[in-house]
């Protein structure tokens, strides 16, 4: 059988990641190093190292930044107390939060402002969830799985609302949300899903390629702490393919290719195309011919840069 590698599209950078990285890049060009960034600007080791090499300094807290300096807040969103602590140090805050994450923050504020308990479906230790929960910590309860959905207790079952982490699997959240809706018939939820367009599109593309090409192995380029990349692996495995998450070609175990002539290749929303190309080049040296879409994404979504760097 001919060995093929099918390039899945859309893959790689979403609009929010693009915006965040370009924000730091422009600041480095226009103002020079160092530019301080709270947390990883996006969850990708290559991106963080590349920006650090250019002069970005990644910190965990505003207190690590010299007073009066610039601080960029990462794409995952920050709790209100972070903004307050930046203000206390007279830092110039440049907010690179993804607008879709900002939408979820606004939902939490709106529901909590009405006295509702907000059930936030997501991973408790994820940066995005930490920031979102910080909008109303006394009113937000994180629900990580179906078991928690079955047992979560709220003060007033008639005043309860739903939000979700943007980078989860639609399939994962569907089961959890179904349980919550059954248990809390008065559950309020946003008019549109919190799952971001890029997360959904990349998962749908993996499903389609696995089904239509009978891909036996799906390689996902992305870092281990990237939630949307981890979900792509889960989606591929749910479709019957073997799947692995790799930061780049160095993580690819050649034995994975044994008896797998049909390979598909994609990337999480924070992974750059240059890493996909390195994996593709390696597979070609192993005799795989390339198929699929050379264009990473044609989703037509663009977010305006923060006003300080436009």
C-alpha positions in Angstrom: 0.0 0.0 0.0 1.2 3.5 -0.8 2.3 5.4 2.3 0.5 8.8 2.5 0.4 11.7 5.0 -2.8 13.7 4.8 -2.4 17.4 5.9 -5.5 18.3 7.9 -7.0 21.8 7.5 -7.8 23.9 9.4 -4.8 23.4 11.7 -2.5 25.6 13.7 -2.9 29.2 14.7 -6.3 30.6 15.5 -7.1 34.3 15.4 -6.7 34.7 19.2 -3.2 33.1 19.2 -2.2 35.1 16.1 -3.3 38.3 17.9 -1.4 37.5 21.1 1.9 36.6 19.4 1.8 39.6 17.1 1.1 41.9 20.1 4.3 40.8 21.8 6.3 40.9 18.5 5.2 44.4 17.7 6.0 45.6 21.2 9.5 44.2 20.9 10.0 45.9 17.6 8.5 49.3 18.6 9.7 49.6 22.2 12.6 47.2 22.4 13.4 44.5 25.0 12.5 43.6 27.6 8.8 43.2 27.3 7.2 41.5 30.3 4.5 38.9 29.7 2.5 37.3 32.5 2.3 33.6 32.0 2.9 31.8 28.7 1.5 34.1 26.0 0.1 31.0 24.4 0.5 27.3 25.4 3.4 26.4 23.0 7.0 25.8 24.1 8.4 26.8 20.7 6.5 30.1 20.6 7.5 31.0 24.2 11.2 30.2 23.5 11.2 32.2 20.2 9.7 35.3 21.9 12.1 34.9 24.9 15.0 34.8 22.5 13.8 38.1 21.1 13.6 39.7 24.5 10.3 38.8 26.0 10.5 38.1 29.8 7.9 35.7 31.1 6.8 36.2 34.7 4.2 34.6 36.9 3.1 37.6 38.9 2.9 41.4 38.3 5.1 41.9 41.3 8.1 40.5 39.3 7.8 43.4 36.8 9.7 46.7 37.6 7.3 49.5 38.5 6.1 51.6 35.6 6.9 49.0 32.9 4.8 47.3 30.3 3.1 44.0 31.0 1.3 41.9 28.5 -1.5 39.6 29.8 -1.7 36.3 28.0 -4.3 35.0 25.6 -5.9 32.8 28.3 -7.4 35.7 30.3 -6.7 37.0 33.7 -8.7 37.5 36.9 -9.7 41.0 38.0 -7.2 40.9 40.9 -4.3 40.7 38.3 -5.4 44.0 36.8 -5.6 45.5 40.3 -2.1 44.3 41.2 -0.8 45.7 37.9 -2.4 49.1 38.7 -0.8 49.1 42.1 2.6 48.9 40.4 1.7 51.5 37.8 2.2 49.0 35.0 1.0 49.7 31.5 -1.3 46.8 30.9 -1.6 45.5 27.3 -4.3 42.9 27.2 -3.8 40.0 24.8 -6.8 38.1 26.1 -8.6 36.2 23.3 -11.9 38.0 22.6 -13.7 34.7 22.8 -12.3 34.2 26.4 -13.3 37.7 27.2 -16.9 36.8 26.2 -16.9 34.0 28.8 -15.6 36.4 31.5 -18.4 38.8 30.6 -21.0 36.0 30.9 -19.7 35.1 34.4 -19.9 38.7 35.5 -23.5 39.0 34.1 -24.8 35.8 35.7 -23.0 36.4 39.0 -24.4 39.9 39.0 -27.9 38.4 39.1 -27.0 36.3 42.0 -26.7 33.1 40.0 -24.3 30.2 40.8 -22.2 29.7 37.7 -21.2 26.2 36.7 -18.0 26.5 34.7 -17.3 23.3 32.7 -13.6 23.0 32.3 -10.3 21.9 33.9 -9.7 23.5 37.2 -6.0 24.0 36.9 -6.1 25.4 33.3 -5.0 29.1 33.0 -8.2 30.0 31.3 -10.4 28.5 34.0 -8.4 30.1 36.8 -8.8 33.6 35.1 -12.5 33.1 34.4 -13.3 31.8 37.9 -11.5 34.9 39.3 -14.4 37.1 38.0 -16.6 35.8 40.8 -14.8 33.2 42.9 -17.6 33.0 45.5 -20.2 32.2 42.8 -18.3 29.9 40.3 -18.1 26.2 40.7 -15.9 24.3 38.3 -17.3 21.1 36.9 -14.6 18.8 35.3 -16.5 15.7 34.4 -19.8 13.8 34.3 -19.3 12.4 37.8 -19.0 16.0 39.2 -22.0 17.1 37.1 -24.1 14.4 38.8 -23.1 15.5 42.3 -22.5 19.2 42.3 -24.6 21.1 44.8 -25.8 24.7 44.4 -27.4 27.0 46.9 -30.4 27.8 44.7 -31.3 25.3 41.9 -33.6 27.9 40.4 -30.8 30.4 39.9 -27.9 28.6 38.2 -26.0 29.3 35.0 -23.6 27.6 32.6 -20.4 28.6 31.0 -17.5 26.5 29.5 -13.8 26.6 28.9 -13.4 27.6 25.2 -10.9 24.9 24.3 -12.8 21.7 25.3 -14.1 19.0 23.1 -17.7 19.5 22.0 -18.3 15.8 22.6 -16.9 16.0 26.2 -18.9 19.0 27.1 -22.1 17.7 25.5 -22.4 14.8 28.0 -21.6 17.0 31.0 -24.0 19.7 29.9 -26.8 17.1 29.4 -26.4 16.0 33.0 -26.5 19.6 34.3 -29.6 20.4 32.2 -31.3 17.3 33.5 -30.5 18.1 37.1 -31.1 21.9 36.9 -34.1 22.5 34.5 -33.8 26.3 35.2 -30.1 26.3 34.0 -29.4 29.5 32.1 -26.8 29.4 29.3 -25.4 31.8 26.7 -27.1 32.2 23.3 -24.1 30.7 21.5 -21.7 28.0 22.6 -18.6 29.0 24.5 -16.5 26.4 22.6 -14.4 28.6 20.2 -14.8 28.3 16.5 -11.1 27.2 16.1 -11.5 24.4 18.6 -14.6 23.1 16.9 -13.3 23.4 13.4 -10.1 21.6 14.1 -11.9 18.8 15.9 -14.4 18.4 13.1 -11.6 18.3 10.5 -9.8 15.5 12.4 -13.1 13.5 12.6 -13.7 13.9 8.9 -10.2 12.9 7.8 -10.1 9.9 10.0 -13.5 8.8 8.7 -12.9 9.5 5.0 -9.3 8.4 4.6 -9.2 5.6 7.2 -6.2 7.2 8.7 -4.6 4.8 11.2 -2.3 7.3 12.9 -3.0 11.0 13.6 0.0 13.1 14.7 -1.0 16.3 16.5 1.7 19.1 16.8 1.2 21.0 20.0 2.5 21.3 23.6 1.4 19.0 26.4 -0.2 22.0 28.3 -2.3 22.9 25.3 -5.9 21.9 26.1 -7.1 22.2 22.5 -4.2 20.1 21.2 -4.9 17.4 23.8 -8.6 17.3 22.7 -7.5 16.7 19.1 -5.7 13.6 20.2 -8.8 12.4 22.1 -11.0 13.1 19.0 -8.7 11.1 16.8 -8.6 8.1 19.2 -12.4 8.2 19.5 -12.5 7.8 15.8 -10.4 4.7 15.9 -7.0 6.0 15.0 -3.8 5.9 17.1 -2.8 9.4 18.0 0.1 11.2 19.7 0.7 14.8 20.7 4.2 16.0 19.8 6.0 19.4 20.3 7.9 18.8 17.1 9.7 16.2 15.0 12.1 15.4 17.8 9.2 13.8 19.8 8.1 11.6 16.9 8.9 7.9 17.7 9.7 6.2 14.4 8.1 3.0 15.7 4.7 4.7 15.6 4.8 4.6 11.8 5.2 0.8 11.8 2.3 -0.8 9.9 0.6 2.6 9.6 0.7 3.6 5.9 -2.1 6.1 6.3 -1.1 9.0 8.5 -2.8 12.3 9.1 -1.1 15.4 10.4 -2.6 18.4 12.2 -1.7 21.0 14.8 -3.3 22.7 17.8 -4.4 26.3 17.7 -1.2 27.5 19.4 1.2 25.5 17.3 3.1 27.3 14.4 3.1 25.9 10.9 6.9 25.7 10.8 6.8 22.7 13.2 4.2 21.0 11.1 6.5 21.4 8.1 9.4 19.8 9.9 7.3 16.7 10.7 6.0 16.6 7.1 9.6 16.7 5.8 10.6 13.8 8.1 7.6 11.7 6.9 8.6 12.4 3.3 12.1 11.0 4.0 10.3 7.9 5.3 8.6 7.5 2.0 5.2 9.1 2.7 3.6 11.1 -0.1 1.7 14.2 0.9 -2.0 14.8 0.4 -4.6 17.1 1.8 -4.5 20.9 2.2 -1.3 22.8 2.0 -3.1 25.9 3.4 -3.2 25.7 7.2 -6.4 27.6 7.6 -8.8 29.7 5.6 -11.3 30.5 8.4 -11.4 34.2 7.7 -11.4 35.2 11.4 -9.2 38.2 12.4 -9.2 40.0 15.8 -8.0 43.6 16.1 -4.8 44.1 18.0 -4.9 45.8 21.4 -5.1 49.6 20.8 -1.6 50.3 22.1 0.0 48.3 19.2 -2.4 49.0 16.3 
